[in-house]
Amino acid sequence: MGLTYFVGRMILTPLARLVYRPRIEGKANVPKSGPVIFASNHLSFIDSIAIPVTAPRPVHFLAKSSYFDGTGFSGWVSREFFTAIGAIPVQRGAGQAAMDALGQQRQLLEAGKAVALYPEGTRSLDGRLYKGRTGVAFLALQTGAPVVPVGLIGTNDVMPVGAKMPSLKHRITVKFGEPLDLAHHGPAESGKARRLATDDIMAAIHGLSGQELANAYNEVPAQNPIDRIKQVLPHERR
């Protein structure tokens, strides 16, 4: 990540904690070294800032490549900011793009790093906790990395969807749960193992966040008839 990341972490972490005074629970549950996957609920854009500035060790996460591709001064500011908080650019999408993203995360874990992921796939617009997609479990089962569930509370009050700037009126709570060893569910190649492991992860997140359960996937609105058909057909949401 280079000098920008380490300097940014030294500056942004204490500044964010001073301004937002986050309540942090369970830091002792986070392994001090070795690969680890933070699996969190997702309520707000600032979730990807809240986790890195409250975790007791550096955390990396994937962010849209467009945040790094801008030109001019604003493009430079965006690129430096996201690099400073541990973001790594990735092309969003399904198919090969999704597999490439998993490959990047696997490389980080194999290097002994910590990564943060959102099993729901995208932000919850209504505050409920949606069913988890199996990509996080696949990564955990493939690499053997423990999963630390994370419950974020109040980030949607600090910066609701559509807000331009975060509010200073609210505090957030970040809860780190006990690490989950999912190996007993079976190999990563097993769809049943991935589903059961994912359900364990989501149950742990629910226990920390206390959100109402949606009992459905958080689907992006279908853009055409084919997408609508795909959403109603039974298939594994990775």
C-alpha positions in Angstrom: 0.0 0.0 0.0 3.0 2.3 0.3 3.7 5.4 2.3 0.3 7.0 1.6 -1.5 4.2 3.4 0.7 4.2 6.5 0.7 8.0 6.8 -3.0 8.1 6.2 -3.7 5.5 8.9 -1.6 7.5 11.4 -3.5 10.7 10.7 -7.1 9.5 9.9 -7.5 7.0 12.6 -7.0 9.3 15.6 -8.8 12.1 13.8 -11.9 10.0 13.1 -11.9 8.7 16.6 -11.7 12.2 18.0 -14.5 13.5 15.9 -16.9 10.6 16.0 -16.1 9.0 19.4 -17.0 5.5 18.3 -17.9 2.9 20.9 -15.7 -0.1 20.2 -16.4 -3.5 21.7 -14.6 -6.8 21.4 -11.2 -5.6 20.1 -9.6 -8.5 22.0 -11.4 -10.9 19.7 -9.3 -9.8 16.7 -6.2 -11.9 16.0 -3.2 -9.7 16.3 -1.4 -11.4 13.3 -2.1 -13.7 10.4 -4.9 -13.7 7.9 -8.4 -12.7 9.0 -11.7 -11.8 7.3 -13.9 -9.1 8.9 -17.4 -9.9 7.8 -19.8 -7.0 8.5 -23.3 -5.8 8.0 -23.5 -2.9 5.6 -25.6 0.3 6.3 -23.6 3.2 5.0 -20.8 4.4 2.8 -18.8 5.2 5.9 -18.8 1.5 7.0 -15.6 1.1 5.0 -14.1 3.9 7.1 -15.5 2.8 10.4 -14.0 -0.6 10.3 -10.4 0.4 9.4 -10.3 3.2 12.0 -11.6 1.1 14.9 -9.9 -2.3 14.2 -6.8 -2.9 16.2 -4.8 -3.8 13.1 -4.6 -2.6 9.4 -7.6 -3.7 7.3 -7.9 -3.7 3.5 -11.1 -3.7 1.5 -12.1 -3.5 -2.1 -13.5 -0.3 -3.6 -14.9 0.7 -7.0 -12.1 1.4 -9.4 -13.8 4.6 -10.3 -12.6 6.1 -7.0 -9.1 5.7 -8.3 -9.5 6.7 -11.9 -10.5 10.4 -11.6 -8.4 13.2 -13.1 -7.4 16.6 -11.8 -7.3 17.7 -8.2 -10.5 16.0 -7.2 -9.3 12.7 -8.7 -6.1 12.9 -6.9 -7.9 13.6 -3.6 -10.2 10.7 -4.1 -7.3 8.4 -5.0 -5.1 9.4 -2.0 -8.0 9.2 0.4 -9.1 5.7 -0.5 -5.5 4.5 -0.6 -5.0 6.0 2.9 -7.9 4.0 4.4 -6.7 0.7 2.9 -8.9 0.5 -0.2 -7.8 -1.5 -3.2 -9.4 -0.8 -6.6 -11.5 -3.5 -8.3 -13.9 -3.7 -11.2 -17.4 -4.4 -9.8 -19.7 -6.9 -11.4 -20.6 -10.5 -11.8 -18.8 -13.4 -13.5 -15.1 -12.9 -14.2 -15.1 -9.5 -12.3 -16.4 -11.2 -9.2 -13.8 -14.0 -9.5 -11.0 -11.5 -9.9 -12.1 -9.7 -6.8 -12.0 -13.0 -4.8 -8.6 -13.6 -6.2 -7.3 -10.2 -5.0 -8.7 -10.9 -1.5 -7.2 -14.4 -1.5 -3.8 -12.9 -2.3 -4.1 -10.5 0.7 -5.0 -13.3 3.0 -2.2 -15.5 1.8 0.1 -12.6 2.6 -1.2 -12.7 6.2 -3.3 -9.5 5.8 -6.8 -8.6 7.1 -9.6 -7.9 4.7 -13.1 -6.6 5.3 -16.1 -7.8 3.3 -19.9 -7.4 3.3 -21.7 -10.7 2.9 -25.0 -8.9 2.0 -23.3 -7.6 -1.1 -24.6 -4.1 -1.0 -25.9 -1.5 1.5 -29.2 -2.1 3.3 -31.5 0.7 2.4 -34.1 -0.1 5.0 -31.8 -1.0 7.9 -32.7 -4.7 7.9 -30.1 -7.5 7.7 -30.3 -9.4 4.5 -29.2 -13.0 3.7 -25.5 -13.4 3.1 -24.0 -14.4 -0.2 -21.5 -17.2 -0.2 -18.4 -15.5 -1.5 -17.1 -14.7 2.0 -17.6 -18.3 3.1 -15.9 -19.5 0.0 -12.9 -17.3 0.7 -12.7 -18.5 4.4 -13.0 -22.2 3.5 -10.5 -21.9 0.7 -7.8 -20.0 2.7 -8.5 -21.3 6.2 -8.7 -17.7 7.5 -10.8 -17.1 10.6 -13.9 -14.9 10.2 -14.4 -12.1 12.7 -18.1 -11.0 12.5 -18.6 -7.3 12.9 -21.8 -5.5 13.9 -22.0 -1.8 12.9 -24.7 0.3 14.6 -25.6 3.9 13.8 -23.5 4.4 10.7 -26.7 4.9 8.7 -27.5 7.8 11.1 -24.1 9.4 10.6 -24.3 9.2 6.9 -27.6 7.9 5.4 -27.7 6.7 1.8 -27.7 9.8 -0.5 -26.1 12.1 2.1 -23.2 14.3 0.8 -21.4 14.7 4.1 -21.5 12.8 7.4 -23.3 14.2 10.4 -21.5 15.1 13.6 -24.6 14.6 15.8 -24.4 10.8 16.1 -22.0 8.2 17.5 -21.5 4.8 16.0 -20.9 1.5 17.7 -18.5 -1.2 16.3 -18.7 -4.7 17.8 -16.1 -7.3 16.9 -17.3 -10.8 17.6 -15.4 -14.0 18.4 -13.5 -15.5 15.4 -15.4 -18.2 13.6 -13.7 -21.4 12.4 -15.8 -22.6 9.6 -13.7 -25.6 8.4 -16.0 -28.2 9.9 -18.6 -27.4 7.3 -16.5 -28.9 4.6 -14.4 -27.9 1.5 -14.9 -24.6 -0.3 -16.0 -26.6 -3.4 -19.1 -27.8 -1.6 -22.2 -25.6 -2.2 -23.7 -27.0 1.0 -20.6 -26.1 3.0 -20.6 -22.6 1.6 -24.3 -22.1 2.5 -24.0 -23.4 6.0 -20.8 -21.4 6.7 -22.5 -18.3 5.3 -25.5 -18.8 7.6 -23.2 -19.1 10.6 -21.5 -15.8 9.6 -24.8 -14.0 9.2 -26.2 -15.4 12.5 -23.1 -14.0 14.3 -23.4 -10.6 12.6 -27.1 -10.5 13.6 -26.2 -11.3 17.2 -23.9 -8.2 17.2 -26.0 -5.8 15.3 -29.5 -6.7 16.5 -31.1 -5.8 13.2 -34.4 -7.0 12.0 -33.9 -9.9 9.6 -35.1 -9.4 6.0 -35.0 -13.2 5.2 -34.2 -12.3 1.5 -31.3 -11.3 -0.6 -30.5 -7.6 -1.0 -30.9 -7.6 -4.8 -30.0 -4.7 -7.1 -33.2 -3.8 -9.1 -33.3 -5.8 -12.3 -32.6 -3.8 -15.4 -34.2 -6.1 -17.9 -36.5 -9.1 -18.2 -33.5 -11.6 -18.2 -32.2 -10.1 -14.9 -35.7 -10.5 -13.4 -35.9 -14.1 -14.4 -32.4 -14.8 -13.0 -33.5 -13.3 -9.6 -36.4 -15.6 -9.2 -34.7 -18.7 -10.3 -33.0 -20.7 -7.5 -29.2 -20.2 -7.6 -26.4 -19.6 -5.3 -25.7 -15.9 -4.6 -22.0 -15.6 -4.6 
